[in-house]
Amino acid sequence: MYLRMRFSHKIKKLLSGRGLASARKHTRRFFHRTRIPLETSRIIETIDGPNFQQIRQRYAVENPGEDWPKYLNLDRWIDINIRRIREIELDLTRPKRILDLGCGAGYFLHIAQLLGHKGLGLDVDYLPMFAEITRLLGVRRIISRIEPFTPLPDLEGKFDLITAFMICFNNHKQPNLWDLPEWEFFLGDLAKYLAPHGRVWLELNREYDGTFYTPELREFFALRGAKIDEHKIIFNSGLGAPASALPVAR
């Protein structure tokens, strides 16, 4: 009985759009050769071991928890960023110009660059550890803080893909968490740097109440054309109509 139910579940998944998309992706990966295998150990081998070890000795602490030295755990964070690369399908596409907002240690852009993409990070500069790691990886950064109702700095052209993971620039877990006006301004400004039909991939952090956004903010993203998958807000072809033209923003 159990085996029959599992078989039935697999058939339903295969016949669904999601199952067919997954099958197509696996087929493409089978025939597509990347510049470097997307294996954690192989990616770690591309990082200068002795110099990274010096950085680790300067900044590592025992049991870092959620504090920033946690990013010295290469096995964990390279694995996480390989999964991001695969989910966005950067291992299957032509070379793209990528902007990563809040690039941190730069692991995501490092892997993307190994695959032939060109990357630029944007972040603040109050953690020397991140400056040292991005320099070691050859990841270029623009130093700037993302502030509400403040235009982004000159980002040197347009990008095919703009990403932001584990977003904190929206005043995450602070009383002045961004709402519709802040997001409307930010997305409108970000659109200036997005190439035609470019993608924007945003991943929000969970707030104290266990949610990632209010119902109103979710509707706002949806009305601008986003695909919403729990904490992921994905614009697959541009950033949609200005929110001021949408009923939810009135």
C-alpha positions in Angstrom: 0.0 0.0 0.0 2.8 2.4 1.0 4.7 1.7 -2.2 1.6 2.2 -4.3 0.9 5.6 -2.7 4.6 6.7 -3.3 4.3 5.6 -6.9 1.1 7.6 -7.3 2.6 10.7 -5.7 5.6 10.5 -8.1 3.3 10.1 -11.1 1.3 13.2 -10.1 4.5 15.2 -9.6 5.8 14.1 -13.0 2.6 15.2 -14.7 2.4 18.5 -12.9 4.0 21.6 -14.4 6.5 21.7 -11.5 7.5 18.1 -12.1 8.0 18.6 -15.8 10.1 21.8 -15.2 12.3 19.9 -12.8 12.7 17.1 -15.3 13.7 19.5 -18.0 16.2 21.2 -15.7 17.8 17.8 -14.8 18.0 17.0 -18.5 19.7 20.3 -19.3 22.3 19.8 -16.5 23.0 16.3 -17.8 24.1 17.7 -21.2 25.5 21.0 -20.1 29.1 21.3 -19.1 30.2 24.0 -16.7 33.6 25.5 -16.4 34.0 23.9 -13.0 32.0 21.1 -11.3 29.5 22.6 -8.8 30.8 20.6 -5.9 31.6 22.1 -2.5 35.1 20.6 -2.3 36.0 21.8 -5.8 34.8 25.3 -5.2 36.8 25.5 -1.9 39.9 24.4 -3.8 39.7 27.6 -5.9 40.1 29.7 -2.7 43.6 30.5 -1.6 43.9 28.1 1.4 46.8 29.7 3.3 45.5 33.2 3.0 42.0 32.2 4.0 43.4 30.4 7.0 45.1 33.6 8.1 41.7 35.4 7.9 40.1 32.6 9.9 42.7 32.8 12.6 42.1 36.6 12.9 38.3 36.5 13.1 37.1 33.0 14.1 35.4 32.5 17.5 34.1 29.4 19.1 30.4 28.8 18.6 29.7 32.0 16.5 25.9 31.2 16.4 24.3 33.8 14.2 27.2 36.3 14.5 29.2 37.2 11.4 32.2 34.8 12.0 29.8 32.0 11.0 30.7 32.9 7.4 34.1 31.4 7.9 32.6 28.0 7.7 33.4 27.4 4.1 31.7 24.0 3.8 28.4 25.4 4.9 28.4 28.6 3.0 29.8 27.4 -0.2 27.2 24.6 -0.2 24.4 27.2 0.4 25.6 29.4 -2.4 26.0 26.4 -4.8 22.3 25.8 -4.1 21.5 29.4 -4.9 23.4 29.2 -8.1 21.5 26.1 -9.2 18.1 27.5 -8.2 18.7 30.6 -10.2 20.1 28.4 -13.0 23.3 30.3 -13.4 25.0 27.1 -14.2 22.8 26.7 -17.3 22.8 30.2 -18.8 25.0 32.3 -21.0 27.4 34.8 -19.2 25.4 37.4 -17.3 26.3 40.7 -15.6 25.2 40.2 -11.9 24.7 42.7 -9.1 24.5 41.2 -5.6 23.1 43.6 -2.9 24.5 42.9 0.5 27.2 40.6 -1.0 28.8 39.9 2.4 31.8 37.6 2.0 31.2 37.3 -1.7 30.8 33.6 -2.0 27.8 33.8 -4.4 29.6 36.1 -6.8 32.8 34.1 -6.6 31.0 30.9 -7.8 29.2 32.9 -10.4 32.5 34.2 -11.7 34.0 30.7 -11.9 31.1 29.9 -14.2 31.9 32.8 -16.5 29.6 35.5 -15.2 30.7 39.0 -14.3 29.8 40.2 -10.8 29.6 43.3 -8.7 28.7 43.5 -5.1 27.3 46.2 -3.0 27.6 46.3 0.8 28.7 48.4 3.8 32.3 48.3 5.0 32.2 48.0 8.8 33.3 44.4 8.9 37.0 44.0 7.9 36.6 40.3 7.6 34.3 40.7 4.6 36.6 43.2 3.0 39.5 40.7 3.3 37.5 37.7 2.0 36.1 39.6 -1.0 39.5 40.9 -1.9 40.9 37.3 -1.7 38.1 36.1 -4.0 38.5 38.8 -6.5 35.0 40.1 -5.9 34.5 43.8 -6.7 32.4 45.8 -4.3 30.8 49.2 -4.2 30.7 50.5 -0.6 27.3 51.9 0.1 24.4 51.5 2.5 20.9 51.1 1.1 18.7 53.7 2.8 14.9 54.2 2.5 14.0 56.9 -0.1 17.7 57.3 -1.1 18.8 56.5 -4.6 21.5 53.8 -5.0 25.0 55.0 -6.0 26.3 54.8 -9.5 26.4 51.1 -10.2 28.3 51.2 -13.5 25.7 50.2 -16.0 22.8 47.7 -16.2 22.6 44.1 -15.0 21.0 41.0 -16.3 20.4 39.7 -12.8 20.1 41.5 -9.5 20.1 39.4 -6.3 19.8 40.0 -2.6 19.9 37.2 -0.1 19.0 37.3 3.6 17.9 40.9 3.2 18.6 43.2 6.2 18.6 46.6 4.4 14.8 46.7 4.9 15.5 47.4 8.6 15.0 43.7 9.3 13.8 43.1 13.0 13.7 46.9 13.7 10.6 49.0 14.6 10.9 51.0 11.3 10.7 47.9 9.0 10.1 48.9 5.4 6.5 49.1 4.2 4.9 49.8 0.8 6.3 53.4 0.2 9.9 52.3 1.0 9.7 49.3 -1.3 8.0 51.3 -4.1 10.9 53.8 -4.1 13.5 51.1 -3.9 12.2 49.0 -6.8 11.6 52.1 -8.9 15.2 53.1 -8.3 16.5 49.6 -8.9 14.8 49.4 -12.2 17.2 51.9 -13.6 20.0 49.3 -13.3 18.1 46.4 -14.7 18.7 45.3 -18.3 15.7 44.7 -20.5 14.0 41.5 -19.4 16.4 41.2 -16.5 15.7 39.3 -13.4 15.5 40.4 -9.8 15.8 37.7 -7.1 15.1 38.9 -3.5 15.1 36.7 -0.4 13.7 38.2 2.8 14.5 37.3 6.4 11.8 36.1 8.8 10.6 38.8 11.3 9.9 38.4 15.0 6.3 37.5 14.3 7.4 34.6 12.1 6.3 36.3 8.8 8.4 37.7 5.9 5.9 40.4 4.9 2.5 41.8 5.6 -0.5 40.7 3.4 -0.4 44.2 1.9 3.2 44.0 1.0 2.7 40.5 -0.5 -0.1 41.9 -2.7 2.2 44.8 -3.6 4.9 42.4 -4.9 2.3 40.3 -6.7 0.8 43.2 -8.5 4.2 44.2 -9.8 4.5 40.8 -11.4 6.6 38.9 -8.8 6.5 35.2 -8.3 6.3 34.7 -4.6 7.6 31.5 -3.0 7.5 32.0 0.8 10.5 34.2 1.5 11.5 34.6 -2.2 10.3 37.5 -4.3 11.3 36.9 -7.9 10.8 39.2 -10.9 11.5 37.1 -13.9 11.3 39.8 -16.6 11.6 43.4 -15.4 10.1 45.0 -12.3 6.5 45.5 -13.6 4.4 48.7 -13.4 5.2 51.5 -10.9 3.3 50.8 -7.8 1.8 54.3 -7.7 -0.4 53.1 -10.6 -1.7 50.1 -8.6 -4.7 50.1 -6.3 -2.8 48.6 -3.4 -0.5 51.7 -3.1 -3.3 54.3 -3.0 
